[in-house]
Amino acid sequence: MPGDPLLRVRDLSKTYFRRRWLGSPRPATAALAGVSFTLDRARTLAVIGASGSGKSTLARCLTQFETPTAGEILFEGRPLSPERRLEIQLIFQQPAASLNPRFTAAEIVEEPLVIQRRGTAAVRRQRAAGALELTGIARAALGKRAHEFSGGERQRLAIARALVVEPKLLILDESFNGLDPSLAAQVAALLSSLQDRLGIAYILISHDLTLVAGLAHEIAVMEHGAIVEHAATATLMRQPQHPQTRQLIAAALALEGPRP
């Protein structure tokens, strides 16, 4: 609905129940505990925290790979339905490694459209070419196979595959992991450019504050399945309130090394 944020999450919880055939039941594990936030169009939210803090579970619940135990997800003011799931796309950790090396660039990018049976072959090819060009890969590369691209180009292929269904929200789950600083900077510049051109929103999930602080308009810090601090990036970096936030900032500064 007009005036509503793109995404509103209310009291989202996810509990994993461990079952055993024999003996007493194992205790339940609360991966998410009452997570709430909003995200506007063309904005970037970074969700950071240590391993096991619930970041990836949140991403899987938002994209309906997991069913929340409780809570509500509203997308443009309405409950998120299976029909609108493609409007939220998830790019997993090390996306370049997930590409089928036998597929051509066209086949990789077209795959979501093929699975959804969208359009004719000609329409799918045209949309794949357009998605590739958005990420800086020429139309002439449609016939190249995945292994023929460089690591940075494969990263762009993964982004193009997500963009081909024209999502309004793109979630990147530790997608910067393993990239050297130069390549990470290129991907960050691409994401920023795409946001300006398409008005797309991002959720960047990471344990590394340094990687995402330059892109994010706001940052949410997670610990034990809950958001313990959420603020504009500049405010959070300048005046962190929670011990976990201060710890993450200290770790990021230590990795940067001494400043001149």
Contacts in CASP RR format, 6 or more apart in sequence:
PFRMAT RR
TARGET T0000
AUTHOR 0000-0000-0000
METHOD contacts of the structure
MODEL  1
MPGDPLLRVRDLSKTYFRRRWLGSPRPATAALAGVSFTLDRARTLAVIGA
SGSGKSTLARCLTQFETPTAGEILFEGRPLSPERRLEIQLIFQQPAASLN
PRFTAAEIVEEPLVIQRRGTAAVRRQRAAGALELTGIARAALGKRAHEFS
GGERQRLAIARALVVEPKLLILDESFNGLDPSLAAQVAALLSSLQDRLGI
AYILISHDLTLVAGLAHEIAVMEHGAIVEHAATATLMRQPQHPQTRQLIA
AALALEGPRP
1 76 0 8 1.000
1 77 0 8 1.000
1 78 0 8 1.000
4 74 0 8 1.000
4 76 0 8 1.000
4 77 0 8 1.000
5 38 0 8 1.000
5 39 0 8 1.000
5 40 0 8 1.000
5 41 0 8 1.000
5 77 0 8 1.000
6 39 0 8 1.000
6 40 0 8 1.000
6 41 0 8 1.000
6 43 0 8 1.000
6 75 0 8 1.000
6 76 0 8 1.000
6 168 0 8 1.000
6 169 0 8 1.000
6 201 0 8 1.000
7 38 0 8 1.000
7 39 0 8 1.000
7 62 0 8 1.000
7 73 0 8 1.000
7 74 0 8 1.000
7 75 0 8 1.000
7 169 0 8 1.000
7 201 0 8 1.000
8 37 0 8 1.000
8 38 0 8 1.000
8 39 0 8 1.000
8 72 0 8 1.000
8 73 0 8 1.000
8 74 0 8 1.000
8 77 0 8 1.000
9 35 0 8 1.000
9 36 0 8 1.000
9 37 0 8 1.000
9 38 0 8 1.000
9 62 0 8 1.000
9 72 0 8 1.000
9 73 0 8 1.000
9 74 0 8 1.000
10 36 0 8 1.000
10 71 0 8 1.000
10 72 0 8 1.000
10 73 0 8 1.000
10 74 0 8 1.000
11 34 0 8 1.000
11 35 0 8 1.000
11 36 0 8 1.000
11 70 0 8 1.000
11 71 0 8 1.000
11 72 0 8 1.000
12 32 0 8 1.000
12 34 0 8 1.000
12 35 0 8 1.000
12 36 0 8 1.000
12 58 0 8 1.000
12 61 0 8 1.000
12 68 0 8 1.000
12 70 0 8 1.000
12 71 0 8 1.000
12 72 0 8 1.000
12 73 0 8 1.000
13 30 0 8 1.000
13 32 0 8 1.000
13 33 0 8 1.000
13 34 0 8 1.000
13 35 0 8 1.000
13 68 0 8 1.000
13 69 0 8 1.000
13 70 0 8 1.000
13 71 0 8 1.000
14 30 0 8 1.000
14 31 0 8 1.000
14 32 0 8 1.000
14 57 0 8 1.000
14 61 0 8 1.000
14 66 0 8 1.000
14 68 0 8 1.000
14 69 0 8 1.000
15 28 0 8 1.000
15 29 0 8 1.000
15 30 0 8 1.000
15 31 0 8 1.000
15 69 0 8 1.000
16 28 0 8 1.000
16 29 0 8 1.000
16 31 0 8 1.000
17 25 0 8 1.000
17 28 0 8 1.000
18 25 0 8 1.000
18 26 0 8 1.000
18 27 0 8 1.000
18 28 0 8 1.000
18 29 0 8 1.000
19 25 0 8 1.000
19 26 0 8 1.000
20 26 0 8 1.000
30 224 0 8 1.000
30 225 0 8 1.000
31 52 0 8 1.000
31 54 0 8 1.000
31 57 0 8 1.000
31 225 0 8 1.000
32 54 0 8 1.000
32 57 0 8 1.000
32 58 0 8 1.000
32 61 0 8 1.000
32 68 0 8 1.000
32 69 0 8 1.000
32 225 0 8 1.000
32 226 0 8 1.000
33 224 0 8 1.000
33 225 0 8 1.000
33 226 0 8 1.000
34 70 0 8 1.000
34 71 0 8 1.000
34 226 0 8 1.000
35 58 0 8 1.000
35 222 0 8 1.000
35 225 0 8 1.000
35 226 0 8 1.000
35 227 0 8 1.000
36 227 0 8 1.000
37 45 0 8 1.000
37 220 0 8 1.000
37 227 0 8 1.000
37 230 0 8 1.000
39 45 0 8 1.000
39 169 0 8 1.000
39 201 0 8 1.000
39 203 0 8 1.000
40 201 0 8 1.000
41 168 0 8 1.000
41 199 0 8 1.000
41 201 0 8 1.000
42 195 0 8 1.000
42 199 0 8 1.000
42 200 0 8 1.000
42 201 0 8 1.000
43 201 0 8 1.000
43 202 0 8 1.000
43 217 0 8 1.000
43 218 0 8 1.000
44 195 0 8 1.000
44 201 0 8 1.000
44 202 0 8 1.000
44 203 0 8 1.000
44 204 0 8 1.000
44 215 0 8 1.000
44 216 0 8 1.000
44 217 0 8 1.000
44 218 0 8 1.000
45 201 0 8 1.000
45 202 0 8 1.000
45 203 0 8 1.000
45 204 0 8 1.000
45 216 0 8 1.000
45 217 0 8 1.000
45 218 0 8 1.000
45 219 0 8 1.000
45 220 0 8 1.000
46 203 0 8 1.000
46 204 0 8 1.000
46 205 0 8 1.000
46 206 0 8 1.000
46 209 0 8 1.000
46 212 0 8 1.000
46 213 0 8 1.000
46 215 0 8 1.000
46 216 0 8 1.000
46 218 0 8 1.000
46 219 0 8 1.000
46 220 0 8 1.000
46 233 0 8 1.000
47 55 0 8 1.000
47 58 0 8 1.000
47 203 0 8 1.000
47 204 0 8 1.000
47 205 0 8 1.000
47 206 0 8 1.000
47 219 0 8 1.000
47 220 0 8 1.000
47 222 0 8 1.000
48 55 0 8 1.000
48 205 0 8 1.000
48 206 0 8 1.000
48 207 0 8 1.000
48 208 0 8 1.000
48 209 0 8 1.000
48 212 0 8 1.000
48 219 0 8 1.000
48 220 0 8 1.000
48 221 0 8 1.000
48 222 0 8 1.000
48 248 0 8 1.000
49 55 0 8 1.000
49 206 0 8 1.000
49 207 0 8 1.000
49 221 0 8 1.000
49 222 0 8 1.000
49 223 0 8 1.000
49 244 0 8 1.000
49 248 0 8 1.000
50 207 0 8 1.000
50 223 0 8 1.000
50 244 0 8 1.000
50 248 0 8 1.000
51 207 0 8 1.000
52 225 0 8 1.000
53 222 0 8 1.000
53 223 0 8 1.000
53 224 0 8 1.000
53 225 0 8 1.000
54 222 0 8 1.000
54 225 0 8 1.000
55 173 0 8 1.000
55 205 0 8 1.000
55 206 0 8 1.000
55 207 0 8 1.000
55 222 0 8 1.000
56 173 0 8 1.000
56 174 0 8 1.000
56 205 0 8 1.000
57 66 0 8 1.000
57 225 0 8 1.000
58 205 0 8 1.000
58 222 0 8 1.000
59 90 0 8 1.000
59 171 0 8 1.000
59 173 0 8 1.000
59 203 0 8 1.000
59 205 0 8 1.000
60 66 0 8 1.000
60 90 0 8 1.000
61 67 0 8 1.000
61 68 0 8 1.000
61 73 0 8 1.000
62 73 0 8 1.000
62 80 0 8 1.000
62 88 0 8 1.000
62 90 0 8 1.000
62 171 0 8 1.000
62 203 0 8 1.000
63 85 0 8 1.000
63 88 0 8 1.000
63 89 0 8 1.000
63 90 0 8 1.000
63 171 0 8 1.000
64 80 0 8 1.000
64 82 0 8 1.000
64 85 0 8 1.000
65 90 0 8 1.000
72 79 0 8 1.000
73 79 0 8 1.000
73 80 0 8 1.000
74 80 0 8 1.000
75 84 0 8 1.000
75 87 0 8 1.000
75 88 0 8 1.000
75 169 0 8 1.000
76 168 0 8 1.000
80 88 0 8 1.000
86 112 0 8 1.000
86 116 0 8 1.000
86 165 0 8 1.000
86 167 0 8 1.000
87 165 0 8 1.000
87 166 0 8 1.000
87 167 0 8 1.000
87 168 0 8 1.000
87 169 0 8 1.000
88 167 0 8 1.000
88 168 0 8 1.000
88 169 0 8 1.000
88 170 0 8 1.000
88 171 0 8 1.000
89 162 0 8 1.000
89 163 0 8 1.000
89 165 0 8 1.000
89 167 0 8 1.000
89 169 0 8 1.000
89 170 0 8 1.000
89 171 0 8 1.000
90 162 0 8 1.000
90 171 0 8 1.000
90 173 0 8 1.000
91 158 0 8 1.000
91 159 0 8 1.000
91 162 0 8 1.000
91 170 0 8 1.000
91 171 0 8 1.000
91 172 0 8 1.000
91 173 0 8 1.000
91 175 0 8 1.000
92 98 0 8 1.000
92 173 0 8 1.000
92 174 0 8 1.000
92 175 0 8 1.000
93 173 0 8 1.000
93 174 0 8 1.000
93 175 0 8 1.000
93 177 0 8 1.000
94 175 0 8 1.000
94 177 0 8 1.000
94 178 0 8 1.000
95 154 0 8 1.000
95 155 0 8 1.000
95 158 0 8 1.000
95 159 0 8 1.000
95 175 0 8 1.000
96 151 0 8 1.000
96 152 0 8 1.000
96 154 0 8 1.000
96 155 0 8 1.000
96 157 0 8 1.000
96 158 0 8 1.000
98 158 0 8 1.000
99 108 0 8 1.000
99 146 0 8 1.000
99 154 0 8 1.000
99 157 0 8 1.000
99 158 0 8 1.000
100 107 0 8 1.000
100 108 0 8 1.000
100 146 0 8 1.000
101 145 0 8 1.000
101 146 0 8 1.000
101 147 0 8 1.000
102 145 0 8 1.000
102 146 0 8 1.000
103 111 0 8 1.000
103 145 0 8 1.000
103 146 0 8 1.000
104 142 0 8 1.000
104 143 0 8 1.000
104 144 0 8 1.000
104 145 0 8 1.000
104 146 0 8 1.000
105 128 0 8 1.000
105 132 0 8 1.000
105 137 0 8 1.000
105 141 0 8 1.000
105 142 0 8 1.000
105 143 0 8 1.000
105 144 0 8 1.000
105 145 0 8 1.000
105 146 0 8 1.000
105 149 0 8 1.000
105 157 0 8 1.000
106 125 0 8 1.000
106 128 0 8 1.000
106 129 0 8 1.000
106 142 0 8 1.000
106 143 0 8 1.000
108 146 0 8 1.000
108 157 0 8 1.000
108 161 0 8 1.000
109 128 0 8 1.000
109 131 0 8 1.000
109 132 0 8 1.000
109 157 0 8 1.000
109 160 0 8 1.000
109 161 0 8 1.000
109 164 0 8 1.000
110 124 0 8 1.000
110 125 0 8 1.000
110 127 0 8 1.000
110 128 0 8 1.000
110 164 0 8 1.000
111 161 0 8 1.000
112 161 0 8 1.000
112 162 0 8 1.000
112 164 0 8 1.000
112 165 0 8 1.000
113 119 0 8 1.000
113 124 0 8 1.000
113 127 0 8 1.000
113 128 0 8 1.000
113 164 0 8 1.000
113 165 0 8 1.000
114 124 0 8 1.000
116 165 0 8 1.000
118 124 0 8 1.000
118 165 0 8 1.000
125 142 0 8 1.000
127 164 0 8 1.000
128 142 0 8 1.000
128 160 0 8 1.000
128 164 0 8 1.000
129 139 0 8 1.000
129 142 0 8 1.000
130 139 0 8 1.000
131 160 0 8 1.000
131 161 0 8 1.000
131 163 0 8 1.000
131 164 0 8 1.000
132 138 0 8 1.000
132 139 0 8 1.000
132 141 0 8 1.000
132 142 0 8 1.000
132 156 0 8 1.000
132 157 0 8 1.000
132 160 0 8 1.000
133 139 0 8 1.000
134 160 0 8 1.000
134 163 0 8 1.000
134 194 0 8 1.000
134 197 0 8 1.000
134 198 0 8 1.000
135 156 0 8 1.000
135 157 0 8 1.000
135 159 0 8 1.000
135 160 0 8 1.000
135 163 0 8 1.000
135 190 0 8 1.000
135 194 0 8 1.000
136 156 0 8 1.000
136 190 0 8 1.000
137 153 0 8 1.000
137 156 0 8 1.000
137 157 0 8 1.000
137 160 0 8 1.000
141 149 0 8 1.000
146 154 0 8 1.000
146 157 0 8 1.000
149 157 0 8 1.000
151 183 0 8 1.000
152 183 0 8 1.000
152 186 0 8 1.000
152 187 0 8 1.000
155 175 0 8 1.000
155 179 0 8 1.000
155 183 0 8 1.000
155 187 0 8 1.000
156 187 0 8 1.000
156 190 0 8 1.000
158 175 0 8 1.000
159 170 0 8 1.000
159 187 0 8 1.000
159 190 0 8 1.000
159 191 0 8 1.000
159 194 0 8 1.000
162 170 0 8 1.000
163 170 0 8 1.000
163 194 0 8 1.000
163 198 0 8 1.000
167 200 0 8 1.000
168 200 0 8 1.000
168 201 0 8 1.000
169 200 0 8 1.000
169 201 0 8 1.000
169 202 0 8 1.000
169 203 0 8 1.000
170 200 0 8 1.000
170 201 0 8 1.000
170 202 0 8 1.000
170 203 0 8 1.000
171 202 0 8 1.000
171 203 0 8 1.000
171 205 0 8 1.000
172 191 0 8 1.000
172 202 0 8 1.000
172 203 0 8 1.000
172 204 0 8 1.000
172 205 0 8 1.000
173 205 0 8 1.000
174 205 0 8 1.000
174 206 0 8 1.000
174 207 0 8 1.000
175 187 0 8 1.000
175 204 0 8 1.000
176 184 0 8 1.000
176 187 0 8 1.000
176 188 0 8 1.000
176 204 0 8 1.000
176 206 0 8 1.000
176 208 0 8 1.000
176 211 0 8 1.000
176 212 0 8 1.000
177 206 0 8 1.000
177 208 0 8 1.000
179 187 0 8 1.000
184 211 0 8 1.000
188 214 0 8 1.000
188 215 0 8 1.000
191 202 0 8 1.000
191 215 0 8 1.000
192 215 0 8 1.000
194 200 0 8 1.000
195 201 0 8 1.000
195 202 0 8 1.000
202 215 0 8 1.000
204 211 0 8 1.000
204 212 0 8 1.000
204 215 0 8 1.000
204 216 0 8 1.000
206 212 0 8 1.000
208 252 0 8 1.000
208 255 0 8 1.000
209 219 0 8 1.000
209 248 0 8 1.000
209 249 0 8 1.000
209 251 0 8 1.000
209 252 0 8 1.000
210 252 0 8 1.000
210 255 0 8 1.000
210 256 0 8 1.000
212 219 0 8 1.000
213 219 0 8 1.000
213 233 0 8 1.000
213 237 0 8 1.000
213 252 0 8 1.000
214 233 0 8 1.000
216 233 0 8 1.000
217 232 0 8 1.000
217 233 0 8 1.000
218 230 0 8 1.000
218 231 0 8 1.000
218 232 0 8 1.000
218 233 0 8 1.000
218 236 0 8 1.000
219 229 0 8 1.000
219 230 0 8 1.000
219 231 0 8 1.000
219 232 0 8 1.000
219 233 0 8 1.000
219 236 0 8 1.000
219 237 0 8 1.000
220 227 0 8 1.000
220 229 0 8 1.000
220 230 0 8 1.000
221 227 0 8 1.000
221 228 0 8 1.000
221 229 0 8 1.000
221 230 0 8 1.000
221 236 0 8 1.000
221 242 0 8 1.000
221 244 0 8 1.000
221 245 0 8 1.000
221 248 0 8 1.000
222 228 0 8 1.000
223 242 0 8 1.000
223 244 0 8 1.000
228 242 0 8 1.000
228 244 0 8 1.000
228 245 0 8 1.000
229 236 0 8 1.000
229 240 0 8 1.000
229 241 0 8 1.000
229 242 0 8 1.000
229 244 0 8 1.000
229 245 0 8 1.000
231 241 0 8 1.000
236 245 0 8 1.000
237 249 0 8 1.000
240 246 0 8 1.000
240 249 0 8 1.000
END
